[in-house]
Amino acid sequence: MLDREGFRPNVGIILLNHRNEVFWGKRIRTHSWQFPQGGIKHGETPEQAMFRELHEEVGLRSEHVRIIARTRDWLRYEVPEHYIRRDARGHYRGQKQIWFLLQLMGRDSDMNLRATDHPEFDAWRWNDYWVPLEAVIEFKRGVYQMALTELARFLPRTSHHNRYLRAGMRPQQHRHDHGPGRGPSANDDSATEAPQDPGKDAAEH
Protein backbone atom coordinates (compact mmCIF):
# COMPACT_ATOMS: atom_id res chain seq x y z
CA MET A 1 0.00 0.00 0.00
CA LEU A 2 1.66 3.17 -1.22
CA ASP A 3 0.51 6.77 -1.08
CA ARG A 4 0.40 8.94 -4.20
CA GLU A 5 4.03 9.94 -3.76
CA GLY A 6 5.26 6.35 -3.52
CA PHE A 7 5.77 6.11 0.25
CA ARG A 8 4.61 3.10 2.23
CA PRO A 9 2.95 3.88 5.62
CA ASN A 10 4.98 2.43 8.47
CA VAL A 11 5.41 2.59 12.24
CA GLY A 12 8.60 2.73 14.30
CA ILE A 13 8.89 1.76 17.98
CA ILE A 14 11.21 3.16 20.65
CA LEU A 15 10.74 0.96 23.71
CA LEU A 16 12.12 2.19 27.05
CA ASN A 17 12.99 0.34 30.23
CA HIS A 18 12.90 2.02 33.66
CA ARG A 19 16.42 3.43 33.09
CA ASN A 20 15.33 5.13 29.83
CA GLU A 21 17.43 2.70 27.82
CA VAL A 22 15.98 1.55 24.52
CA PHE A 23 15.35 -1.86 22.98
CA TRP A 24 17.98 -2.41 20.28
CA GLY A 25 17.37 -5.51 18.15
CA LYS A 26 19.85 -7.49 16.05
CA ARG A 27 18.32 -8.38 12.72
CA ILE A 28 18.19 -12.10 12.21
CA ARG A 29 21.29 -13.66 10.65
CA THR A 30 23.07 -10.30 10.39
CA HIS A 31 25.33 -8.11 12.52
CA SER A 32 23.04 -5.08 12.13
CA TRP A 33 20.91 -3.45 14.83
CA GLN A 34 17.74 -1.37 14.70
CA PHE A 35 14.45 -0.40 16.35
CA PRO A 36 11.32 -2.48 15.71
CA GLN A 37 9.31 -1.20 12.78
CA GLY A 38 6.83 -2.43 10.20
CA GLY A 39 4.18 -1.56 7.67
CA ILE A 40 0.66 -0.36 8.33
CA LYS A 41 -1.88 -2.69 6.75
CA HIS A 42 -4.98 -1.49 4.92
CA GLY A 43 -7.64 -0.49 7.45
CA GLU A 44 -5.24 -0.25 10.40
CA THR A 45 -4.57 2.87 12.42
CA PRO A 46 -0.91 3.60 13.25
CA GLU A 47 -1.57 2.58 16.86
CA GLN A 48 -3.11 -0.74 15.83
CA ALA A 49 -0.16 -1.41 13.52
CA MET A 50 2.27 -0.54 16.30
CA PHE A 51 0.74 -3.06 18.72
CA ARG A 52 0.68 -5.75 16.01
CA GLU A 53 4.33 -5.15 15.12
CA LEU A 54 5.29 -5.00 18.80
CA HIS A 55 3.89 -8.49 19.29
CA GLU A 56 5.22 -9.92 16.03
CA GLU A 57 8.77 -8.62 16.49
CA VAL A 58 9.23 -8.40 20.27
CA GLY A 59 6.50 -10.68 21.67
CA LEU A 60 4.91 -7.98 23.83
CA ARG A 61 1.21 -7.14 24.03
CA SER A 62 -0.60 -3.92 24.90
CA GLU A 63 -0.72 -4.81 28.61
CA HIS A 64 3.08 -4.96 28.74
CA VAL A 65 3.64 -1.35 27.67
CA ARG A 66 2.39 2.20 28.11
CA ILE A 67 2.29 4.70 25.25
CA ILE A 68 4.19 7.83 26.30
CA ALA A 69 4.11 9.80 23.05
CA ARG A 70 4.15 9.61 19.26
CA THR A 71 5.50 11.83 16.51
CA ARG A 72 3.02 14.44 15.35
CA ASP A 73 3.59 14.02 11.63
CA TRP A 74 4.92 11.45 9.17
CA LEU A 75 8.71 11.17 8.99
CA ARG A 76 9.87 10.13 5.54
CA TYR A 77 12.96 8.54 4.07
CA GLU A 78 13.72 7.57 0.50
CA VAL A 79 15.31 4.23 -0.34
CA PRO A 80 18.19 4.29 -2.85
CA GLU A 81 17.14 2.76 -6.16
CA HIS A 82 19.63 -0.11 -6.02
CA TYR A 83 17.85 -1.44 -2.91
CA ILE A 84 14.47 -1.52 -4.67
CA ARG A 85 13.29 -4.48 -6.71
CA ARG A 86 13.35 -3.75 -10.42
CA ASP A 87 9.61 -4.27 -10.91
CA ALA A 88 8.87 -1.71 -8.17
CA ARG A 89 11.20 1.05 -9.37
CA GLY A 90 9.38 4.16 -10.43
CA HIS A 91 6.53 3.40 -8.01
CA TYR A 92 8.08 2.77 -4.61
CA ARG A 93 10.18 5.63 -3.17
CA GLY A 94 10.51 4.80 0.51
CA GLN A 95 8.64 4.89 3.79
CA LYS A 96 6.70 7.42 5.83
CA GLN A 97 6.64 6.61 9.51
CA ILE A 98 4.82 7.44 12.71
CA TRP A 99 7.13 6.74 15.66
CA PHE A 100 5.88 5.69 19.12
CA LEU A 101 7.69 6.06 22.44
CA LEU A 102 6.69 3.23 24.78
CA GLN A 103 7.43 2.44 28.42
CA LEU A 104 7.91 -1.23 29.28
CA MET A 105 5.56 -2.05 32.16
CA GLY A 106 6.32 -5.76 32.16
CA ARG A 107 9.62 -7.58 32.57
CA ASP A 108 12.48 -8.43 30.25
CA SER A 109 11.34 -12.05 30.40
CA ASP A 110 8.02 -11.07 28.77
CA MET A 111 9.84 -10.49 25.49
CA ASN A 112 9.80 -13.26 22.92
CA LEU A 113 11.64 -12.87 19.62
CA ARG A 114 10.01 -16.08 18.36
CA ALA A 115 6.40 -14.96 18.76
CA THR A 116 5.79 -15.65 15.04
CA ASP A 117 7.16 -18.02 12.42
CA HIS A 118 8.99 -15.13 10.75
CA PRO A 119 11.17 -13.46 13.41
CA GLU A 120 12.88 -10.16 12.64
CA PHE A 121 15.49 -10.32 15.42
CA ASP A 122 17.63 -13.09 16.88
CA ALA A 123 19.08 -11.08 19.80
CA TRP A 124 18.47 -7.82 21.61
CA ARG A 125 20.00 -5.51 24.20
CA TRP A 126 19.22 -2.37 26.16
CA ASN A 127 21.12 0.58 24.70
CA ASP A 128 21.51 4.24 25.67
CA TYR A 129 18.63 6.36 24.32
CA TRP A 130 20.87 8.23 21.89
CA VAL A 131 21.76 5.26 19.75
CA PRO A 132 24.91 5.71 17.62
CA LEU A 133 23.73 6.85 14.21
CA GLU A 134 26.73 5.20 12.57
CA ALA A 135 25.05 1.91 13.50
CA VAL A 136 22.07 2.86 11.33
CA ILE A 137 22.07 2.49 7.56
CA GLU A 138 22.78 5.87 6.01
CA PHE A 139 19.43 6.57 4.35
CA LYS A 140 17.56 6.03 7.65
CA ARG A 141 19.78 8.14 9.88
CA GLY A 142 17.83 11.34 9.35
CA VAL A 143 14.55 9.72 10.42
CA TYR A 144 16.15 8.13 13.48
CA GLN A 145 17.60 11.52 14.47
CA MET A 146 14.26 13.29 13.97
CA ALA A 147 12.27 10.66 15.91
CA LEU A 148 14.69 10.51 18.83
CA THR A 149 14.90 14.31 19.01
CA GLU A 150 11.15 14.90 18.84
CA LEU A 151 10.36 12.26 21.46
CA ALA A 152 13.26 13.00 23.85
CA ARG A 153 11.30 15.67 25.72
CA PHE A 154 8.79 13.02 26.80
CA LEU A 155 11.39 10.81 28.50
CA PRO A 156 10.31 9.97 32.07
CA ARG A 157 12.52 11.27 34.84
CA THR A 158 14.57 8.60 36.56
CA SER A 159 16.29 8.83 39.93
CA HIS A 160 19.11 6.67 38.50
CA HIS A 161 19.91 9.29 35.88
CA ASN A 162 19.62 12.25 38.25
CA ARG A 163 21.96 10.65 40.77
CA TYR A 164 24.76 10.58 38.22
CA LEU A 165 24.05 14.14 37.13
CA ARG A 166 24.38 15.37 40.71
CA ALA A 167 27.68 13.52 41.04
CA GLY A 168 28.98 15.08 37.82
CA MET A 169 29.41 11.65 36.25
CA ARG A 170 28.06 9.92 33.17
CA PRO A 171 26.26 6.65 33.85
CA GLN A 172 27.91 3.55 32.51
CA GLN A 173 26.09 1.99 29.59
CA HIS A 174 24.03 -1.01 30.62
CA ARG A 175 24.79 -3.55 27.92
CA HIS A 176 23.97 -7.20 27.55
CA ASP A 177 22.70 -9.30 24.71
CA HIS A 178 19.67 -11.54 24.90
CA GLY A 179 19.24 -14.36 22.47
CA PRO A 180 21.36 -16.86 20.58
CA GLY A 181 23.07 -14.48 18.16
CA ARG A 182 25.51 -12.29 20.08
CA GLY A 183 26.67 -9.59 17.69
CA PRO A 184 29.10 -6.69 17.96
CA SER A 185 28.54 -3.74 20.21
CA ALA A 186 26.02 -1.26 18.84
CA ASN A 187 28.82 1.29 19.06
CA ASP A 188 31.11 -0.74 16.80
CA ASP A 189 31.50 0.44 13.23
CA SER A 190 30.75 -3.14 12.15
CA ALA A 191 27.25 -2.92 13.64
CA THR A 192 25.76 -1.24 10.59
CA GLU A 193 22.06 -1.64 10.03
CA ALA A 194 20.99 -3.49 6.90
CA PRO A 195 18.06 -2.21 4.82
CA GLN A 196 14.54 -3.00 6.04
CA ASP A 197 14.08 -5.17 2.97
CA PRO A 198 12.65 -2.44 0.72
CA GLY A 199 12.08 -5.00 -1.97
CA LYS A 200 9.67 -6.74 0.36
CA ASP A 201 8.04 -3.39 1.15
CA ALA A 202 7.60 -2.63 -2.50
CA ALA A 203 5.97 -5.98 -3.09
CA GLU A 204 3.30 -5.32 -0.48
CA HIS A 205 1.77 -2.12 -1.82
C-alpha positions as CSV (number, residue, x, y, z in Angstrom):
1,M,0.0,0.0,0.0
2,L,1.7,3.2,-1.2
3,D,0.5,6.8,-1.1
4,R,0.4,8.9,-4.2
5,E,4.0,9.9,-3.8
6,G,5.3,6.3,-3.5
7,F,5.8,6.1,0.3
8,R,4.6,3.1,2.2
9,P,3.0,3.9,5.6
10,N,5.0,2.4,8.5
11,V,5.4,2.6,12.2
12,G,8.6,2.7,14.3
13,I,8.9,1.8,18.0
14,I,11.2,3.2,20.6
15,L,10.7,1.0,23.7
16,L,12.1,2.2,27.1
17,N,13.0,0.3,30.2
18,H,12.9,2.0,33.7
19,R,16.4,3.4,33.1
20,N,15.3,5.1,29.8
21,E,17.4,2.7,27.8
22,V,16.0,1.6,24.5
23,F,15.3,-1.9,23.0
24,W,18.0,-2.4,20.3
25,G,17.4,-5.5,18.2
26,K,19.8,-7.5,16.1
27,R,18.3,-8.4,12.7
28,I,18.2,-12.1,12.2
29,R,21.3,-13.7,10.6
30,T,23.1,-10.3,10.4
31,H,25.3,-8.1,12.5
32,S,23.0,-5.1,12.1
33,W,20.9,-3.4,14.8
34,Q,17.7,-1.4,14.7
35,F,14.5,-0.4,16.3
36,P,11.3,-2.5,15.7
37,Q,9.3,-1.2,12.8
38,G,6.8,-2.4,10.2
39,G,4.2,-1.6,7.7
40,I,0.7,-0.4,8.3
41,K,-1.9,-2.7,6.8
42,H,-5.0,-1.5,4.9
43,G,-7.6,-0.5,7.5
44,E,-5.2,-0.2,10.4
45,T,-4.6,2.9,12.4
46,P,-0.9,3.6,13.3
47,E,-1.6,2.6,16.9
48,Q,-3.1,-0.7,15.8
49,A,-0.2,-1.4,13.5
50,M,2.3,-0.5,16.3
51,F,0.7,-3.1,18.7
52,R,0.7,-5.8,16.0
53,E,4.3,-5.2,15.1
54,L,5.3,-5.0,18.8
55,H,3.9,-8.5,19.3
56,E,5.2,-9.9,16.0
57,E,8.8,-8.6,16.5
58,V,9.2,-8.4,20.3
59,G,6.5,-10.7,21.7
60,L,4.9,-8.0,23.8
61,R,1.2,-7.1,24.0
62,S,-0.6,-3.9,24.9
63,E,-0.7,-4.8,28.6
64,H,3.1,-5.0,28.7
65,V,3.6,-1.3,27.7
66,R,2.4,2.2,28.1
67,I,2.3,4.7,25.2
68,I,4.2,7.8,26.3
69,A,4.1,9.8,23.0
70,R,4.1,9.6,19.3
71,T,5.5,11.8,16.5
72,R,3.0,14.4,15.3
73,D,3.6,14.0,11.6
74,W,4.9,11.4,9.2
75,L,8.7,11.2,9.0
76,R,9.9,10.1,5.5
77,Y,13.0,8.5,4.1
78,E,13.7,7.6,0.5
79,V,15.3,4.2,-0.3
80,P,18.2,4.3,-2.9
81,E,17.1,2.8,-6.2
82,H,19.6,-0.1,-6.0
83,Y,17.8,-1.4,-2.9
84,I,14.5,-1.5,-4.7
85,R,13.3,-4.5,-6.7
86,R,13.4,-3.7,-10.4
87,D,9.6,-4.3,-10.9
88,A,8.9,-1.7,-8.2
89,R,11.2,1.0,-9.4
90,G,9.4,4.2,-10.4
91,H,6.5,3.4,-8.0
92,Y,8.1,2.8,-4.6
93,R,10.2,5.6,-3.2
94,G,10.5,4.8,0.5
95,Q,8.6,4.9,3.8
96,K,6.7,7.4,5.8
97,Q,6.6,6.6,9.5
98,I,4.8,7.4,12.7
99,W,7.1,6.7,15.7
100,F,5.9,5.7,19.1
101,L,7.7,6.1,22.4
102,L,6.7,3.2,24.8
103,Q,7.4,2.4,28.4
104,L,7.9,-1.2,29.3
105,M,5.6,-2.0,32.2
106,G,6.3,-5.8,32.2
107,R,9.6,-7.6,32.6
108,D,12.5,-8.4,30.3
109,S,11.3,-12.0,30.4
110,D,8.0,-11.1,28.8
111,M,9.8,-10.5,25.5
112,N,9.8,-13.3,22.9
113,L,11.6,-12.9,19.6
114,R,10.0,-16.1,18.4
115,A,6.4,-15.0,18.8
116,T,5.8,-15.7,15.0
117,D,7.2,-18.0,12.4
118,H,9.0,-15.1,10.7
119,P,11.2,-13.5,13.4
120,E,12.9,-10.2,12.6
121,F,15.5,-10.3,15.4
122,D,17.6,-13.1,16.9
123,A,19.1,-11.1,19.8
124,W,18.5,-7.8,21.6
125,R,20.0,-5.5,24.2
126,W,19.2,-2.4,26.2
127,N,21.1,0.6,24.7
128,D,21.5,4.2,25.7
129,Y,18.6,6.4,24.3
130,W,20.9,8.2,21.9
131,V,21.8,5.3,19.7
132,P,24.9,5.7,17.6
133,L,23.7,6.8,14.2
134,E,26.7,5.2,12.6
135,A,25.1,1.9,13.5
136,V,22.1,2.9,11.3
137,I,22.1,2.5,7.6
138,E,22.8,5.9,6.0
139,F,19.4,6.6,4.3
140,K,17.6,6.0,7.6
141,R,19.8,8.1,9.9
142,G,17.8,11.3,9.4
143,V,14.5,9.7,10.4
144,Y,16.2,8.1,13.5
145,Q,17.6,11.5,14.5
146,M,14.3,13.3,14.0
147,A,12.3,10.7,15.9
148,L,14.7,10.5,18.8
149,T,14.9,14.3,19.0
150,E,11.1,14.9,18.8
151,L,10.4,12.3,21.5
152,A,13.3,13.0,23.9
153,R,11.3,15.7,25.7
154,F,8.8,13.0,26.8
155,L,11.4,10.8,28.5
156,P,10.3,10.0,32.1
157,R,12.5,11.3,34.8
158,T,14.6,8.6,36.6
159,S,16.3,8.8,39.9
160,H,19.1,6.7,38.5
161,H,19.9,9.3,35.9
162,N,19.6,12.3,38.2
163,R,22.0,10.7,40.8
164,Y,24.8,10.6,38.2
165,L,24.0,14.1,37.1
166,R,24.4,15.4,40.7
167,A,27.7,13.5,41.0
168,G,29.0,15.1,37.8
169,M,29.4,11.6,36.2
170,R,28.1,9.9,33.2
171,P,26.3,6.6,33.9
172,Q,27.9,3.5,32.5
173,Q,26.1,2.0,29.6
174,H,24.0,-1.0,30.6
175,R,24.8,-3.6,27.9
176,H,24.0,-7.2,27.5
177,D,22.7,-9.3,24.7
178,H,19.7,-11.5,24.9
179,G,19.2,-14.4,22.5
180,P,21.4,-16.9,20.6
181,G,23.1,-14.5,18.2
182,R,25.5,-12.3,20.1
183,G,26.7,-9.6,17.7
184,P,29.1,-6.7,18.0
185,S,28.5,-3.7,20.2
186,A,26.0,-1.3,18.8
187,N,28.8,1.3,19.1
188,D,31.1,-0.7,16.8
189,D,31.5,0.4,13.2
190,S,30.8,-3.1,12.2
191,A,27.2,-2.9,13.6
192,T,25.8,-1.2,10.6
193,E,22.1,-1.6,10.0
194,A,21.0,-3.5,6.9
195,P,18.1,-2.2,4.8
196,Q,14.5,-3.0,6.0
197,D,14.1,-5.2,3.0
198,P,12.7,-2.4,0.7
199,G,12.1,-5.0,-2.0
200,K,9.7,-6.7,0.4
201,D,8.0,-3.4,1.1
202,A,7.6,-2.6,-2.5
203,A,6.0,-6.0,-3.1
204,E,3.3,-5.3,-0.5
205,H,1.8,-2.1,-1.8
